[in-house]
């Protein structure tokens, strides 16, 4: 939307976004804040309240010095967040805005919950942008003690200014009680913790009602009441206008007249009840709001019959909060948020605002400095170099994947095939957005036969060179490729084609960008305050404070957000080892032991367990995968048994050892045979996924093709044999994009894949092999059904180091078998004798040396016949040919 601009605004309509740089206000101390312990002065007509003993007795209208502590300020009582204010205290938000999660926990909420801070009711019409820091001339103002208003019977205001000659003033009401000038100044400057308790509409308890509004520079201000009547407001102090009328609070709009422009009629943000309810606040306070994204952030909604945008942010250390954006000239003095109590949540509803508005929060820290921050809960954000959050519209995507989700929920994840194509969206085919990607990606993945794609992180990140692993917008799909519904469309289309979707998730650390999560409300909030736990020096990032329950809630809910809002089938959790160990990549003296003196990060363990258990509870059939590189026990053991609760763990040991082996010249591989077979010692200790990921083809490591020894033909032959060994090895498998056709150059996020490589028949042959691997893998349960069990694997000969051959049987539950033979030597083995479990015909369902794959064509003519001649402890045996640098899969015909 195009934000409204006004003749009296000091900012031009084409002013560039300020959010990419630190605001001027942040560089100097702000005026002394009026904090949550400074309530509005009581009505003069109410019985006087004796000050507490420790407080000095002062004149009611005495203004404290800016350096005076709040507790010593004249006329200040020690109010608390939980204390109700006004006639709307304890009132919940509109029923349609209460999240399902809050409703689900309704029975858990204690009846003694703190009442909400609410002073408003009514509707809204448009957005008003006030010019901060300017007072009307003295002639237009009245003493703060005047507070006189006039009530007329004129019709309600419309989009155009009403004819003032039609107004018939009613009898004036008595003078209204005052609000201290220093409070009015704090409200006018947007630094008061409870602006709604001053501004808006309030019953005086004696049949009269007061309206106060902030309209600096106005020459006259009138409130138009619903269903009829007007109240003339008079200037009280510092641009705050007020008026009193006989009757109860009603809906109203404000008309303000200015010297250099037409009257402006708009709704008042400060007349609305909170949009966040007690149940939400309770769950946030407990750190158990599983749908946190429905309560915090920016939401387009209809509230009190008026459309607009609600803003809510968790900033417990802030003394005041404002929302700034292109809708108010990046000046939030007229849009200060109210504090909602001890949970540290701040809230405001801005009537008339629409989706696509840019915004940030200004937070006044304990250091008395304003800190401008992007919204941690934003569901959309600007592309770099912009850093503003964007009001995301409600989703209009209509999901078509109900059958997919139903099947997913009824199939045990470990008993189904999983072959994963890992990809970086931005460099797969540069220039394609989420929607444009759907068609070519589906065609490509189906041609290759993969069951899943895994996207590297798609949460918003400012630096493309981080590949998405330095996240600033955990709830915002990166806008590089489209909006949230565009991503939903892509995932829906993939599901429709029978392809599962995994997504990288990064809960272990976040970047230090000053406009994002770091020192969010002026001091450490999301990060651990002790750098011995709060900083990851290897990556130049900060580490979440996993023991802080709201931070833990932020992360657990974020996992659920991607699973539930985008129907993602699983998450791959990045850098789990860095979370589990307090001394991860730290020298002695650089880490802080846990409460037992150990190196285990107990809070991170708790977070991972809760995230996994909650994900599985709420989303049957999903899988959470750990990138974990150590020997930590029980990574994939259920949380009920003391494990971390992951569905799979990356088998980094297999990856490291097998790559070390395959890079050896075939002449010397016999001396490294144990590197190939050692993984089978622990293959069933966890549920493993075998990764050849992006990490293995960057930073000077070269591509998988370049790791292989020999000439061009030998490199491709080595790749074919290696991938056939990988696909047959117990565990699921993952291969990074470009390796399926033998890209020769190292991957870079800054350019696309070398698709021209597929023009070479030998590389097309590798592509065809990967396709055949996947199809044979999916079609034969013996290769995946008992991945995590000893019953699914049996050595035929794991010790044939001299000939660099490994051979084994993969079993299915029904007793069907696949025999696997891999020859990693550079010469064929003719008349290779092997024991087999059954006599009879064994079909050669895969031969990586087939001419169709670019091989030399050495093989067994499609069939191997086993006889009842015992061999190597087996009742049957066969003589066969093993091709050079080749693998053969045999399936018993039965």
N, C-alpha and C positions, 0 to 999 in steps of 0.2 A: 504494500500500500504506500501511497504518497502521504507523508505525515503532514498534518495541517500546519500552516504558518500564519502569523498574524502581523498586521501593520505595526503593532507596538513591540514586536519581538526584536531583540537586539541581534539575533543571528540570522544570516541569510539562508535562503532555502537551499542553496547549492553548497553549503559549508561541508567540507569533507568530514568523514567519521573520525571522531577523536579517539576511538577505542584502541587504535593501534599504538598509541603512546600514552605515557603516564599523564594523567590530568594535572593541571597546575595546582589544583587544590591539594593533591597528594604530597606536594613538595614542601608544604608549610603546615604548621599546626593549625587545626581548626579552632573556631571559637569554643570556649568551654561548653561541653555538652550538658544538656539537661537529661539526666539518666533516668533509668527505670525506677529509681528511688525518689523521684521528684514528682509528686502528683499535682494535678490541677488544684489550684486553691479552692477551698470549700466556699459554697455560696454564703454570702453575707447574711442571708436570711436564715441560714441553718444555724443550730446551736454551735457555739464556738467549741473547738476541740483543743483541749489543753495540750501543749507540746510536751514531748517526753523530757525526762529530767536532763538527759545529756544534750538537749537541743536548746539553743538560746531563744529567748522570746524576742521576736522582732516585729517591726511594722509589717502589716500584711502586704503592702505594695513595695516594700523595699527590695531593690534589685541587687543580688549579690555580685561581688566582684568575680570576674571570669576565673580567677584562680581559687575561689572559695570552694572547698570540697562540698559535694552535694549534701552530705550529711549535716553540714554546718550552714547550709543556705537558709535564709529566712523564710519562714512559712512552710518548710518542707517536713513532711512526715515520712517515716520509713515504710512506704508501700511496697508490696511484693508483687511479682508477676502473677501469682495465682489469685490476687485480690480482684473481685469483679468491679467493673466500672459501668455505672449507669444502667438504664433499663434493659439493655440487651445482654447484660452479663449472664453467662451460662447458656445463651441461645446458640443452638447448633446451626451449621450452615444449611443451605437448601438441601432437601433430601436427595435431589438428583445429583448432587456433587459429592456425596459421601461415597468413598471408594468401597468396592466389594470387600476388600481386605478388612476395612474398618468394621463393616457390618458383620463380617465373619467372626470378629473378636468382641462383638458387643457384649457378650455375656461375661467377658473377662474384665471389663472396665469397672472399677470401684465407683460406688455412688459418690464418694467424696472427692472425685476428680476436680482439679482446679477449674473454676468457671472461666469461660473465654472472655478475653478483653474485647468488648464490642459495644459500640455506641450508636450503631446505625441501622437503618432499615430504609427500604425504598428502592427506587429505580434510577436508571441513568440514560443519557442521550448522546453526549459527545465528549470529546477530549478537550480539556482546557490546558493551555501551556502558559504558565505564569513566568514573568521575568523576575528573577530572584534579586534580593538585596536592595530593592527600591521601595521607598515609602511614598505614599501620596503626599501632595503638598499640604501644609498645615491647615489651609482653608477647607480642605475636603475631609479632614478628620475631626473626631471629637474625642474628648477625654475617655479613657478606658472605663471610667465609672459611669459613663452615660448609658451606653448599651440600649438606646431607645429604638424601637421599631414601630412601623405602622402597618396595620392590616387593612386590606381593601377587599372588595368583592369582584375584582376584575377577573377575566377569563384566564386560564393557564397559559403559560408562554408557549409560543410556537417557534419555528425555525427563524422567523423574522422578529425583530423587536416590536413589542406591542406599543400602541399609541398611548403615551403617558397621560394624555389629556383625558382618557377614559377612566383612569384610576380614581376611585373615590376613597380617600383616606378615612379610616375608621378612627375611633377614639384611641389615643395613645395609651400604652400600658405604662405602669410604673417603671422606674429605672431598674435595670437588671443587675444582679451581683456581678462582680468583676473577676477577671483572671489576672494574675500578676503580670506586669509588663514583661518581666524577664522570661516568663513562660511563653508569652505571646511571641517574643522575639525568637525564642528557640524553635517554636512551631513555624514561624515565618521563614526561618533559615533552614528548615528541614532537619534539625538536629535534636528533635524531641522524641523520646522513646515511645510516646503514646499520643500521636497527633490526633487520632480519632476521638480521644477523650476531651479534646478542646474543640476541634472543628466538627462540622456536621450538625446534626439536629439532636437536641436533648430536652427531655422533660425536666422542668424545674420542680415538679412535685406539688405545685399549688394550682394546677390547672393551666399553667402557662408553659410555653416552649420557647427555647432559644435556638437560633440558627447562627452558626459562625462559619465563615469561609475565608479563604486566603485569596485576595485579589489585589496584589500590588499594582500601583500606577492607575488604578481605576478612579474615575471621578464620581461614579455612583454605582451602587450595587443593589439589586432587587432580587428577592427570592419569589418565584412563582410556584404557588402551592397546588397540589392535586387534591381534590378535583377542581378547585378554583380559589382565587384570592391571591394577594401579593403581600409581601412584607418588605418594607424599605429598611435596608441594613445601613448602619452608620459605621464609620471607621473607628475602630477601637485603638489599635496600635500596630505599628510595623507592617501595615498591609493586611491586617486581619480585620474583617468587617463582621458586625453582629447585629441581630435584631430579635425582638421578643414579640410573640403574639399569644393571644388567648386560645387555648385548645391543645389537643394532643399532637404528637409528632406525626407528620404525613410526608409523602413523597414530594419532592420539589426539584426545580432547576434554578440555576443562578444566571441572572442577566447582569453583565457588567458593561458600563459605558466608559470609553476612553477618549482622551482629547483628540488623538490623531487617527481615529478609526471608528467604524460602526460598532454598535453594541454587540456583544458576544454572549450568546445563550448556550449554556452547557450544563451537563450534569455534574454532580459533586462526588468525587471518589470517597469522600469522608462521611457519606451518609449511609454506607452499605455495611451490613453485617459481615463478619468474616466468612471467607469461602473455605476455610479449613476448619474441620469440626473437632470436638473433644476426643472422639475416638481416634482420629488420626493423630492428634497431639499426644495422646496417651501411648499409642504404639510407637511413635517416634521417640518419645521419652524413654520407653523401654528398650528401644533398639530392635523392635520386632515388626516393623511395618514392611511386609513382604511385597507390597505394591507402592513403594515409596514414590515412584514417578507419578502416581495419580494425585498425590497430596502436595508435593513441592514442585517448584519450577514455575513455568508460565503456561497457563491453560486458557484457551478460548472457551468461553462458557456464557450461558445466560443465567444471570444472577438477579433475583428479585424482578424478573421479567425484562431485564435489560441485558443486551449483549455487550461483551467487553472481554477483558483479559485479567485474570487473577495472577498475582505474583506471590510466591512464598519461597523463602530462603532460610536455611539453617545457619545462623551466625551467632553462637552463644556468647562470644566475647565482645560483640559489637555494642556500642553505646547508642547508636542510631543507624538507620538503614534507609536508603533511598533507591528508587529505580530510575535509571536514566536511559534515554534512547533517542532515536530519531523523531519520536513523537513529542518530545519535550525539549528539543534542542540540546540534548545531552546535559541538561541541568535538572536535577531531581529535587530541588527545594520544594517544588509543588507536588511531589509524589513521594513523600516520606512514608515508610511502612510502620505499622504498629507492631509492638512486641507482643507475642501471644502467650507469654508465660515462661515458666522455668525450663521449658524444652529448648529455648533459644531460637524459636521460629519467628520470623517476621513476615507480615502479610499486608497486601493491599489489592483492591479490585479497581481497575481503571476502566470506567464505562466508555463505550464507543470505540475502544481500541480494537484492532483487527489483527489477523494472522500476518506474518511476514514482517512485523515491526522488529527493528533492531533494538537490543537493550543490553544493559549490564546493571550491576548493583554497585552503589557507593556505600561503603561500610565504614563507620567511624570507629576506629580501634581504640583500645585502652591507651594508646599513645597519642590520642587526640589528633590523629591524621586520618583523612579520608582515603580509603583504599578502593580503587575501582576494579571490579572483578566480573568475569564472565560467570554465568549461572552454572553451577556444578550439575544441575538437573536439567539443563537445556536439552531439548530433543532435536535441535537443529542449530547450526552455527555458520558463521561466515567462513568463506574460503580464505586461506592465508594469502596476503598478509593481514587481512581483516581478522579481528578477534572477537567481535561482538556475538552474543547469542541472538537467536532469531525465534520469535514466537511461532511455534509450529502449529499448523491447523490440525483439527481433528482428522484422523485417518478416514478416508473414504474407500479404501481398498476392500473389496469383497473376496474373502478367501475361498478358494476352490479345492482345498487340499484335505477335506474332512476324511476321505477314505484313506489317504496316506497317514494321517495322524492316528486313525483308528487302528490301522495295521501296525503302526509303530508301537502303539501302546500294548498290543497283545502279543508282541514277539520279543522274547528274551534277547537282550542286546548282544550277549556273548555267544549266542547260538545262531547268528546270522552272518553272512559274509560282509566284510568291510574292506574295500580297496579305495584308498583316498587319493584324489588328485589335488595337491596343494597349489594354490595360486595367489598371485598378487594382482589384484584387479587392475591397478593402474598401468601395469606393464605387460599384461597378457596381450591385449591389443589396444594400445594407447588411443585415447579419444572416445572409447565406448563408455557410456554411462550404464547405470544398472539396467535400465530397460533395453537399451541397444545391445547389451551383452547377452541377454537371455537366449536369443535364437542361435547365434553362432556357438555359444558355450554349450548349450544343450546338445547340439548336433555333434560337437567335438567330443564331449564326454561320452555320449552314447556310442560313438564310433570306437572309442577306446575301451568301453565296457566297464568304466569305474562305477562303483556304487555310491560314492560320495565325492563332493568337492569340499575343500577346506579353504576358506578365505582368510588370508592374513588380516590383521585387525582392521575393522571398518569403523571403529569409533573415531570421533574427530581428533585429529592431531595436526599441529601447525607445520611440522617439519616433515616433508615427504621422505627425506633421507632416513628417517627413523623406521620406515616401512609400516608405520602405525603402532609401534611399540612404545611411543612416548605420548600417552593419551592425555588430552586436556578436556575432552567432552565425552565422558563415559556413557552418557545416555543419548548422544547425538550421532547418528550415522553420518559419516563424512560427506559433506556436501560437494566434494569433488566430482561425484558420479551421479548426483541427483538427490532427491529428497527421500524421506522415510518410506513413503508409499511406493516409490520407484524400487527401493530395495525389497519391500514386501512382494512386489510384482515379480521380481527376479526369483526370489525363493519359492514363491507359489508355482511359477513355471517349472522350476527344477523339480519340485515335488510332483507336479503333474506328469513329468517325464520319468518318474521313478528314481530320481537322484536325490540322495540325502545331502544336507548342508551342515557343515561344521564351521565354527567361527573361532578365531583366536581371541582370547580374553586376557587382559593384562592387569591383574589385581595386586601385583607385587610392588609396583613403584610407579611414580609419575614425575613429569618434568618440573623444573623450577621456575617456569615462566611466571613472572610477577602478576600477570593479569588472570591467572587461572587458580589452581587449588593451593599453591604455595602460600603460607601465612595468610590464609583466606580472609580472616576477619581481623587482621593486624598482628597476628601471632600464630604459631603452629596450631593447626586445627585438624586437618586431614593427615598431616605427617606427624610422626612421633617427635615430641619436643627435644628429646635427647639425640644429638647427631650420631651417637654410638649405635642407635637403633633407627634413627630417622633419615639416614642418608646412605645412598648406594653410590660410592665413589667411582666404581668401575664405569658406570653409565652416566654419571653426573646427574642423578635423579634423587628424588626423595622417596622414603618408604612410608607407607600408610601406618597409622597408629592402630594396629589390628585389635588392641585391647579396648579401644574407645568404642562403646556400644553403638553410637550413632554412625561412626565410620564403618564399623563392621556391618551395620544395617545397610549403609550406602552400597557396599560391595555385594552383599548377598542379594539385595534387591536388584542390583545391576545385572547379575547373572540371570535372574528370573526375567528381567526386562527383555533381554535378547531372546531367551527361550520362548517367552509367551507373546510378546508383541510382534515378533518377526518369525515365529514358528521354526526357529533354528533347532536342528536335531541334536546338536551337541556343542560343547565348548572345549577348546584346547587351552589349558591354563599355562601361561607362559612363566618360565623361570621359577618353578616351584621350589627348587633347591635353595634359591636366594631367600625364600620366605621361611623355610623350615629351620635354617641354621642362623643363629645370632652372630656367629663368627664367619659367615660366608664372605670370602674374599676380604677378610680383615686381618690385620696383624695383631699381635698381642698388645693389649692395652687400648685397642680401637673398638672393642665390643663390650657390651654389658651383659653379664650372665643373667639367667632367669632366676626366679625366686628360690630355686633349689641349687643354684650354683652351676647349672648346666648350660649347654650351648643350644639347646632346643628352644625354638620360639613358640612358647606355649599358646600365645594369643593367635599367632598365625595358624597353628594347628587347629585351634578351635574354629577359626573363620572357615578354613577349608572344609572341615567336617560339617559345619552348619550349611555352607553353600551347597555341598554335594547332597546332603540328606534332604534339604529343602527342594533342590532342583528335582530330585527323583520322586519326592512325595507329590509335588504339584504337577509334574510333567512326565507321566509314565512313558518309558521307552527311550528317553533321551540318554545321552552318554556324556560324561565329563572326563577329559583326557589330561593327564599330567605330563608336562615336560619336566621330568625329574631325573637327574643324572647321577644320583648317589645310590647307596645301598640302604636307604631308609626303609625299614620294614613295614609291610602292611599298607603300602600306598593304595592298592586296589582292594584291600580288605574292607568289608562293610564297617560303617561307623559303629554299629551295634556291637561289633567285636573288637573295637578299639582301633580300627584302621582309619585311614584318611577318607575312604569312601569313594575314590575315583573309579571310573569304569575301566579305564585303560591307563597304562603308563608307557611312555616312549621308552623303547629298549635302546638306550644310548650306548650301553656296553656292546650290544651286537653291532650297532652302526659303526662304532669306533674300531672294533676288532676286525670286522669284515672288510672295511675300507682299507685298513692297514694291510690286510692279506692280499686284496685284489690289486693293490698297487705294486706288489712284488712281481718281478719278472717270473714267468712260469717256470723257468729253469731253477729258481730258488724257492718256490712255494712249498716244496716238501719239508723245508726247515721251519715253516711257519704254520704247519697244519693245525696246531692247537688254537690259533687265532680264529680259525674257521669253525671249530667244533665246540669251543668253550661255552658259547652261549646256550648250548643245550644242557649244560650243568644246572642252570637256574631258569630255564625257559618257562617253567610252570610254577615259579614262586610268586608271580604276579600275572595279571592279565596284560599282555604286552602288545604294543603296536610297533612295528619296525619302520623307522623313519629314514628316508633320504630326503632331507628337508632343505629349505632355502639356506640354512646355516652352513650347509656343506658345499655350497657352490658360490660363495662370496668371499670377500676380504682376502683375495689372493689364493684361495683354495682351488680355484679353477672349477670347471664343470665336471660332472661325473665322467663324461667322455675323456676329458683331458687327464683324469687320474689313471686311466688305463694304460698299461705298458704296450709297447709294440707299435707297428705301423697302423695306418688307418683301418685296414681290414681287421687286424688283431684287436684294436681298441673296440670296435663294434662287436666282435665276437666275444670279447671279455664282458662287455656290457650285457649281451644277451644271456650269457651263462650266469652272470651275477644276479640279474633280475629274476631269472627262473629259480635260482636258489632262494632268493628273498621271498618270492611268492609261495614257495613250497614250505618254507620254514614256519614252524608254529608261531602264531601271532598274526594280527592284521598288518596291513602294509600301507605306506604313504610314500608318494614320489612327487617331488617338486616339478612344476611345469618346465617344459623344455628338455628335461632329461628323457622323456618318452620318445623323442626322436633324435637324441644325441646331439643337442646343441653343443657346439665346440667352444664357444666363448663363455666366460664367467657371466653370471646374471648381474644385471644392474637395473635398479628401479627406474632409472632415468630414460630407458629406451625399451622398445618392445622385444619380443623373442625373435630369434633369427629364423623366421618362418621359411625363408628361402632354402634352408637346409633340407626341407622335405622334398625339394626338387631332385635331390640326389637319390637314386634308387636304393643305395645301401642304407641310407637313413630312413627312407620310407619303409624299408624292410624292418628296421628296429621298431618303428611306430606300429607296424602290423604285428610284430611279436608281442608288444605290450598289450595290444588289443586281444590277441589270442590267449595270453596269460590270464587276463581278466575274465574272459569268457569261460575258459577251462576251470578257473578258480571258482567262479560262481556256480557253475554247473555241477561241481563235485563236492558234496558236503564233507568228504574226507579231508579236504584242505582247510576247513574252517569250523566244522561243527564241534570238535573237541580240542580247540586251540589251547585251552588253559588246563588241559588234563594230560597226565602221562599216558592215559589210555589211547590218546590220539596220535602218538608218535612211537616209532620203534626203529632203532638202528638196524640196517642191514650190514653196513661196514662203515664205521666212523673213523677207523684207524689206518686207512690205506694212504698214508702220507707219501709213500714212495712214488705212487702213481698220481698223487694229488686228486684223488677221487673221494667223494662222500656219497653214500647211498643210504636211504632210509624209507620206511613205510609210513604213510599217513592213513589213519583209520577213521571211518565214520561209525556212528552208533549202530547202524544196521550191518556192520561187518564188511562193508565194501572198502576197497583199498586202492591207494595210488602209490606206486613205487617210483621213487625219485633218484636219479643218478646224475651227478654233475662232475664233469671232467675239467679240472682247472689247469691241466697241462697243455702244452702246445702241440701234442701229438695224439692221434687217435689210438684207442685201445680196442684192437680186434680180438674176438673170442674172449671177451671179458666174462669170466664166470662169476655168477652171483647166486646166492640162495634166495628163494622166494617162498612165501607162505603157502601158495597153492600151485599145483600143476595145472597146465592148460594154457589157453591163449590170453596173452596180455597185449592190449592195443596200445600202440605208440601214439598217445594223444597230443604230445608236444615234443618237438625236436628243434632246439634253437639253431641247429646248423642246417636247417632246411634251406634250399635255394630261395624259397619264397621270402625268407627273412634276411637274405643276403649272405647265407652261409655257403659251405662247400658241398653240401648235399650228402654228407656221410650219415648213414642211419641204418635202420633195420627193416626197411620196406613196409613199415606200418604195423608190424606184428612181431612179438617175441613169444616163442613157445617154451613153456616150462615143463620139465619131465619130473617123474618121481625119483629123481636121483638126489640123495641128500647132499647138502653142501653147507659148510660153515654152521652146522647145527640146525639147518632147515631141512624139512622133509622133501622139498622140491628145489630145483635149480634150473638155470637157463644160461645159455651162452649168447652174448649179444655184442654189439659194436657201440662203443662210446666215441662220439665225434670229438675233434680237438676243440678246446675252449668251448665246450658245448654241454647242454643238459638235455636229458631225456626223461619224460614222464610216461609211465606205463600204467594202464588201468586194467584190472582183472576183468575179463569178459564174463566170467562166472557162468 
